Amino acid sequence: MVGHNDPKTGWWMGEPGNSVLPTPTRIATYALSPNRQRPFAGAFHAAIFNTFRRCRHQVFYVVPPFLVAYAAMCWANERNEYLNSKRGRFERAE
């Protein structure tokens, strides 16, 4: 007798591997993690302020050598133009 009430143990499910109870319905749940829902949430806002913060901390390492190099190039260009002018050639000839 398969599937009857057993007085000793309660409900008898049948022989192992030959269950008479229906298979339970499987409930599948799906969820997205927070970093998958909006992967670029706030990325552009953070990029602007992070870039400003990083540049502000590096400005004293970058700007002074740039200013020195710019001043040297301006001086070299002016000196080159002077030495290749009539007055510069006349000065060097003497």
C-alpha positions in Angstrom: 0.0 0.0 0.0 1.7 3.1 -1.2 1.0 6.5 0.1 -1.0 5.6 3.2 -0.7 6.8 6.8 1.8 4.6 8.7 0.7 4.4 12.3 4.3 4.3 13.6 6.1 7.1 11.6 3.3 9.1 10.1 3.2 9.5 6.3 4.9 6.8 4.3 6.5 8.1 1.1 7.2 4.8 -0.6 10.4 3.0 -1.5 13.6 5.0 -1.8 13.8 6.5 -5.3 10.1 5.7 -5.9 8.4 8.5 -4.1 4.7 8.8 -4.4 4.5 12.4 -3.4 4.5 15.0 -6.2 7.7 16.8 -6.8 7.7 20.1 -5.1 7.4 23.1 -7.4 10.6 24.9 -7.6 10.4 28.7 -7.1 13.2 30.6 -8.8 13.9 34.1 -7.6 16.2 36.5 -9.4 17.7 39.6 -8.1 20.3 42.1 -9.3 23.1 43.3 -7.1 23.2 47.1 -6.5 26.4 47.5 -8.6 24.6 45.8 -11.5 21.5 47.9 -11.5 23.2 51.2 -12.2 26.8 50.6 -13.0 27.6 54.2 -13.8 25.5 55.8 -11.1 27.4 59.0 -10.1 30.4 58.1 -12.1 30.6 61.4 -14.1 29.9 63.5 -11.0 32.6 61.7 -9.0 35.0 61.9 -12.0 34.7 65.7 -12.1 35.4 66.2 -8.4 38.1 63.5 -8.2 39.9 65.0 -11.2 39.8 68.4 -9.5 41.0 67.0 -6.2 43.9 65.2 -7.8 44.9 68.1 -10.0 44.8 70.4 -7.0 47.3 68.2 -5.1 49.7 67.9 -8.1 49.6 71.6 -9.2 52.8 72.5 -7.3 54.7 69.6 -9.0 53.6 70.5 -12.5 53.2 74.2 -12.9 56.5 75.6 -11.7 58.6 73.5 -14.1 56.2 74.3 -16.8 56.6 78.0 -16.1 60.3 77.8 -16.1 60.4 75.9 -19.3 58.0 78.4 -20.9 60.1 81.3 -19.8 63.2 79.7 -21.1 61.6 79.0 -24.5 60.3 82.6 -24.8 63.8 83.9 -23.9 65.5 81.5 -26.4 63.1 82.5 -29.2 63.6 86.2 -28.6 67.4 85.8 -28.4 67.3 83.8 -31.7 65.3 86.4 -33.5 67.6 89.2 -32.2 70.8 87.3 -33.2 69.4 86.7 -36.7 68.4 90.3 -37.2 70.6 93.1 -38.7 71.5 94.5 -35.2 72.4 91.0 -33.9 74.5 90.1 -36.9 76.3 93.5 -36.6 76.9 92.9 -32.9 78.4 89.4 -33.5 80.6 90.6 -36.4 82.5 93.0 -34.2 
